[in-house]
Amino acid sequence: MIDNKYDTIIVGGGIAGLTATAFLARDGQKVLLIEKNRELGGLVNSFSRNGFHFDAGVRALEDAGIILPMLKDLNIELEVVKSPVSLGIENEILNIENIESLSKYKDLLKKLYPESSKEIDEVLKTIRKIMKHMDVLYGIENPLFKDLKRDTSFIFKKLLPWMPRFLITVGKINRMQIPVEDYLSSVVKNRSLRDIIAQHFFKNTPTFFALSYFSLYLDYFYPKGGVGKLAEALRDKIVELGGEIKTGTTVSRVLPNENTVFDENGNRYSYKNLIWAADLKTLYRIAETDNLSSEIKSKFEVSKSKILSSKGGESVFTLFLQVDEPLESFGRIANGHFFYTPSRQGLGETHRKELYDLLSNFDNTSKQQILGWLDKFISLNTFEISIPGLKDKDLAPVGKTGMIISFLADYEIFKRIKEAGWLEEFISEIEDRVLRVISESMYPMLKDKVMARFSFSPLSYHNRTASSEGAIVGWEFKNEMPVISKIQIADRSVFTPLPSIYQAGQWAYSPAGVPMSILTGKIAANRILKVKST
């Protein structure tokens, strides 16, 4: 049995773990990053197949005043391009170029739902209000990535004038935490219109988080070579700074009383501090609290009960296509990042009550009934379509196109069908339906030009990232989150009841995209460095 000793061990090589490791290594700590997969990045990952490059998780990045300042702080150069977004409903397409595109979006909705003109005005007024809040929220480089002792100009010219506006804005944001479905129901009578606005958001997404999407569309950028280049850049920086990375290794035991973790091969690693940047349920399952004080045990058990009884948010189903058609053919239709709804009817209760009823009576539901539900679900859904080659032409073979088509999907239905023994058939049925719907509406070339296809289901994401229920943004939205969910107290999100153990990433703060994962990784690193200096 090997016993290795480190200042800090980081478990989980997603973007939060990479961030924390890089900053600790820069400070001269002896650090070890342990990742269960062979590759790093988690949902910030790219891969290639037959010369086609695909993004495995997120399709683009939004800076949010965090990503680019983090790179600058670490002296990392990352070549990026803008990732323009298109919105489409049936045969109507809007290429989003700037803030003025919001008026065109309003016109598009009114063209499709003329009877709801006043209601559309009200929703768009709320979106404009949220966009102004976003301008304040991310209006400056996040001060966590600034050297405030040396950069007094930033403090006096930017930070201090911004703080009062930030505090006022946070108060307004906190008053917009009701589920977006509830907000829209109070404003919009037309169920189809409500669906078209909100059905590509996670169930019960807070109104502010959901309706900020227009700001995010304007902020999207894309690393040359794929989204995974961000994770690769952080990995290279860690190695340059002397940090150690161990992939293909699963942590199986955590002994807080001994400041020790063990991997599945029995190797022992000792730490002064530990940052858990992996699935939080796993930490609470494998942490052994024997020999800890009764007070710590009690706090741990309270947190454990809350964490283990909570569910991850919705997952996604992703179809990857290799198409024998040049990029230009697709570029003439829409941008390389495209949110498309083939039908203005909307999902209605297809993805909510109908699915719940199906799962509640699964043992008495026939395969044909499930496929009948699937027909409706696919034909009325909203798809996130990404074509990496339209952002970087080197990501597809000459004369060909790689395409990624995703939609929100429930983990439980895939789990139940796997247990019933026909998962591969179900996945094939999904792929067939997605191809049919998209080729009969927006991309007719997909009817006979697809050379190869494969897909990731919620089970795939669960197995790959070890995320609970295959969730991609953390916990499901409900009245009480098991973790911090208010931006003004985000600095508290990294604490655990266990001594010298911190948490970071999508499970530490919710909802957590890439920027918040980076932020919690930096906060956790800062906490350790602060303790070290006292």
GIUR-V508457 format. One record per residue. N is the residue number from 1. NEAR is the number of other ideal C-beta (glycine too) atoms within 10 Angstrom. Layout:
# GIUR-V508457
n->N near->NEAR
n->N near->NEAR
This chain:
# GIUR-V508457
n->1 near->7
n->2 near->9
n->3 near->9
n->4 near->14
n->5 near->14
n->6 near->22
n->7 near->17
n->8 near->27
n->9 near->29
n->10 near->35
n->11 near->29
n->12 near->33
n->13 near->28
n->14 near->27
n->15 near->35
n->16 near->35
n->17 near->30
n->18 near->32
n->19 near->30
n->20 near->31
n->21 near->33
n->22 near->30
n->23 near->26
n->24 near->29
n->25 near->25
n->26 near->20
n->27 near->17
n->28 near->11
n->29 near->22
n->30 near->17
n->31 near->29
n->32 near->22
n->33 near->30
n->34 near->24
n->35 near->26
n->36 near->20
n->37 near->18
n->38 near->8
n->39 near->18
n->40 near->24
n->41 near->26
n->42 near->31
n->43 near->23
n->44 near->27
n->45 near->24
n->46 near->22
n->47 near->13
n->48 near->12
n->49 near->12
n->50 near->10
n->51 near->12
n->52 near->22
n->53 near->19
n->54 near->26
n->55 near->25
n->56 near->23
n->57 near->24
n->58 near->21
n->59 near->23
n->60 near->26
n->61 near->24
n->62 near->21
n->63 near->20
n->64 near->21
n->65 near->19
n->66 near->24
n->67 near->25
n->68 near->18
n->69 near->20
n->70 near->26
n->71 near->20
n->72 near->14
n->73 near->18
n->74 near->19
n->75 near->9
n->76 near->16
n->77 near->7
n->78 near->18
n->79 near->10
n->80 near->20
n->81 near->13
n->82 near->13
n->83 near->24
n->84 near->21
n->85 near->26
n->86 near->18
n->87 near->25
n->88 near->22
n->89 near->21
n->90 near->14
n->91 near->8
n->92 near->14
n->93 near->16
n->94 near->19
n->95 near->14
n->96 near->21
n->97 near->13
n->98 near->7
n->99 near->13
n->100 near->8
n->101 near->18
n->102 near->19
n->103 near->11
n->104 near->14
n->105 near->18
n->106 near->18
n->107 near->13
n->108 near->19
n->109 near->25
n->110 near->17
n->111 near->10
n->112 near->16
n->113 near->18
n->114 near->9
n->115 near->10
n->116 near->20
n->117 near->11
n->118 near->10
n->119 near->19
n->120 near->23
n->121 near->12
n->122 near->13
n->123 near->21
n->124 near->19
n->125 near->12
n->126 near->16
n->127 near->19
n->128 near->15
n->129 near->14
n->130 near->23
n->131 near->18
n->132 near->12
n->133 near->19
n->134 near->21
n->135 near->13
n->136 near->17
n->137 near->20
n->138 near->19
n->139 near->14
n->140 near->19
n->141 near->20
n->142 near->20
n->143 near->17
n->144 near->19
n->145 near->20
n->146 near->18
n->147 near->9
n->148 near->11
n->149 near->7
n->150 near->8
n->151 near->15
n->152 near->10
n->153 near->9
n->154 near->16
n->155 near->13
n->156 near->10
n->157 near->12
n->158 near->16
n->159 near->18
n->160 near->10
n->161 near->11
n->162 near->15
n->163 near->12
n->164 near->9
n->165 near->15
n->166 near->16
n->167 near->11
n->168 near->12
n->169 near->19
n->170 near->17
n->171 near->10
n->172 near->14
n->173 near->22
n->174 near->13
n->175 near->10
n->176 near->19
n->177 near->14
n->178 near->13
n->179 near->20
n->180 near->23
n->181 near->19
n->182 near->11
n->183 near->20
n->184 near->23
n->185 near->12
n->186 near->9
n->187 near->18
n->188 near->22
n->189 near->11
n->190 near->15
n->191 near->15
n->192 near->19
n->193 near->22
n->194 near->22
n->195 near->26
n->196 near->24
n->197 near->24
n->198 near->25
n->199 near->22
n->200 near->21
n->201 near->21
n->202 near->22
n->203 near->18
n->204 near->16
n->205 near->21
n->206 near->21
n->207 near->22
n->208 near->22
n->209 near->21
n->210 near->24
n->211 near->26
n->212 near->22
n->213 near->20
n->214 near->21
n->215 near->21
n->216 near->18
n->217 near->23
n->218 near->19
n->219 near->21
n->220 near->20
n->221 near->17
n->222 near->25
n->223 near->25
n->224 near->13
n->225 near->18
n->226 near->24
n->227 near->26
n->228 near->24
n->229 near->19
n->230 near->27
n->231 near->24
n->232 near->20
n->233 near->19
n->234 near->28
n->235 near->23
n->236 near->12
n->237 near->20
n->238 near->27
n->239 near->13
n->240 near->14
n->241 near->18
n->242 near->12
n->243 near->23
n->244 near->16
n->245 near->19
n->246 near->15
n->247 near->14
n->248 near->11
n->249 near->21
n->250 near->15
n->251 near->23
n->252 near->14
n->253 near->14
n->254 near->25
n->255 near->18
n->256 near->22
n->257 near->14
n->258 near->12
n->259 near->19
n->260 near->18
n->261 near->26
n->262 near->16
n->263 near->19
n->264 near->11
n->265 near->10
n->266 near->10
n->267 near->16
n->268 near->16
n->269 near->22
n->270 near->14
n->271 near->24
n->272 near->16
n->273 near->24
n->274 near->28
n->275 near->33
n->276 near->30
n->277 near->33
n->278 near->29
n->279 near->22
n->280 near->27
n->281 near->21
n->282 near->22
n->283 near->23
n->284 near->22
n->285 near->12
n->286 near->14
n->287 near->21
n->288 near->13
n->289 near->20
n->290 near->8
n->291 near->10
n->292 near->19
n->293 near->11
n->294 near->7
n->295 near->9
n->296 near->15
n->297 near->15
n->298 near->13
n->299 near->16
n->300 near->18
n->301 near->13
n->302 near->11
n->303 near->19
n->304 near->18
n->305 near->12
n->306 near->14
n->307 near->20
n->308 near->13
n->309 near->9
n->310 near->20
n->311 near->15
n->312 near->25
n->313 near->25
n->314 near->22
n->315 near->27
n->316 near->19
n->317 near->25
n->318 near->24
n->319 near->21
n->320 near->22
n->321 near->26
n->322 near->21
n->323 near->24
n->324 near->14
n->325 near->18
n->326 near->15
n->327 near->21
n->328 near->11
n->329 near->14
n->330 near->23
n->331 near->15
n->332 near->7
n->333 near->17
n->334 near->23
n->335 near->24
n->336 near->26
n->337 near->23
n->338 near->26
n->339 near->19
n->340 near->24
n->341 near->22
n->342 near->20
n->343 near->17
n->344 near->16
n->345 near->16
n->346 near->21
n->347 near->25
n->348 near->16
n->349 near->12
n->350 near->21
n->351 near->22
n->352 near->14
n->353 near->10
n->354 near->15
n->355 near->17
n->356 near->13
n->357 near->13
n->358 near->17
n->359 near->14
n->360 near->10
n->361 near->10
n->362 near->15
n->363 near->7
n->364 near->7
n->365 near->16
n->366 near->8
n->367 near->13
n->368 near->8
n->369 near->12
n->370 near->18
n->371 near->14
n->372 near->11
n->373 near->18
n->374 near->17
n->375 near->14
n->376 near->15
n->377 near->20
n->378 near->23
n->379 near->18
n->380 near->21
n->381 near->25
n->382 near->24
n->383 near->23
n->384 near->19
n->385 near->26
n->386 near->26
n->387 near->26
n->388 near->29
n->389 near->23
n->390 near->24
n->391 near->26
n->392 near->20
n->393 near->12
n->394 near->12
n->395 near->25
n->396 near->23
n->397 near->15
n->398 near->9
n->399 near->10
n->400 near->18
n->401 near->28
n->402 near->25
n->403 near->27
n->404 near->21
n->405 near->25
n->406 near->22
n->407 near->20
n->408 near->22
n->409 near->23
n->410 near->22
n->411 near->22
n->412 near->17
n->413 near->20
n->414 near->22
n->415 near->18
n->416 near->17
n->417 near->20
n->418 near->15
n->419 near->10
n->420 near->14
n->421 near->8
n->422 near->14
n->423 near->16
n->424 near->10
n->425 near->12
n->426 near->19
n->427 near->21
n->428 near->13
n->429 near->17
n->430 near->21
n->431 near->20
n->432 near->13
n->433 near->17
n->434 near->23
n->435 near->19
n->436 near->15
n->437 near->21
n->438 near->22
n->439 near->16
n->440 near->13
n->441 near->17
n->442 near->20
n->443 near->25
n->444 near->13
n->445 near->16
n->446 near->23
n->447 near->12
n->448 near->9
n->449 near->17
n->450 near->17
n->451 near->13
n->452 near->12
n->453 near->18
n->454 near->13
n->455 near->17
n->456 near->23
n->457 near->24
n->458 near->26
n->459 near->20
n->460 near->18
n->461 near->26
n->462 near->20
n->463 near->13
n->464 near->18
n->465 near->24
n->466 near->17
n->467 near->29
n->468 near->23
n->469 near->21
n->470 near->27
n->471 near->25
n->472 near->25
n->473 near->22
n->474 near->28
n->475 near->24
n->476 near->20
n->477 near->23
n->478 near->13
n->479 near->7
n->480 near->7
n->481 near->17
n->482 near->21
n->483 near->21
n->484 near->18
n->485 near->20
n->486 near->14
n->487 near->16
n->488 near->13
n->489 near->11
n->490 near->18
n->491 near->15
n->492 near->13
n->493 near->25
n->494 near->29
n->495 near->16
n->496 near->22
n->497 near->20
n->498 near->22
n->499 near->13
n->500 near->15
n->501 near->23
n->502 near->26
n->503 near->25
n->504 near->34
n->505 near->31
n->506 near->33
n->507 near->31
n->508 near->30
n->509 near->29
n->510 near->22
n->511 near->20
n->512 near->26
n->513 near->20
n->514 near->26
n->515 near->20
n->516 near->25
n->517 near->29
n->518 near->30
n->519 near->29
n->520 near->31
n->521 near->32
n->522 near->24
n->523 near->23
n->524 near->32
n->525 near->29
n->526 near->17
n->527 near->18
n->528 near->24
n->529 near->17
n->530 near->9
n->531 near->12
n->532 near->14
n->533 near->7
n->534 near->4
